[in-house]
Amino acid sequence: MEYFLRNKGTVLSREEITQNVWDMPLEASTNLLNVYMNSLRRKIDKDFETKLIHTRKGIGFVMKE
């Protein structure tokens, strides 16, 4: 969450996220990132009409209103 807040409005690649949050190569943490993103979305987006975390297909994720 902190990494997204520090980079609000910036599209973050899957590789950027795994490297900067867990200091792991993308190949080793693909499932970890999926699990984390699902958990984060359940915590901050589930009960709200306006979603904060958006997927940019083929690119990564961005936090914005």
N, C-alpha and C positions, 0 to 999 in steps of 0.2 A: 504494500500500500504506500509506504513511504517513497519508494522509487517512482511510482506513478505520480504522486503528489509533487515531487521535485521536478517532474518532467511533464506536467499537465499541458495538454494540447499538442504534445509531440508524439508522433507515431513511433512506438518502440518495437523493434523486431524481436522475435522470439530469442534470437541469439544474444541481443543486447540485454534482455531481461535476465536470462540464465547466467550470463557472464557477470553482470553487475550485482545481482541479488544473491546468487549461490556460488559464484566463482567456479562454475562448471561449464564444460563444453556442451553445446546444444544436444548432441547425440546422446549424451549420458543422462539428460534430464528432461527429455520430451514429455514423458508421462508425468513427471513431477510438476512441470509447468501447467499442463492441462488440469491436473488435480487442484493445484493452487488457484488457477484462474476461476474454476468452478466454485471453489470455496469462497473466494473473494467476492464473486458476483452474488452468491447467496447471502453474504453478510451485508453488502452495501447497496445492491440493486434490487433484490427480491421484492421488497415491500413498497417500492416507489415507482411511480409512473415514468419519471425521467431517469433514464439509465446513465450512469457515469462511465462505465467501461464499455468500449466499443471495439469490435474486432474489425481489422482491416484485412480482409481475405488475401492470403498470399503474402502479407507484409508483417503483420503483428497486431498490436493493441494500442489503443489511445484512451486516455482519460479526459473526458470533456462532458459538458452538459449538452 
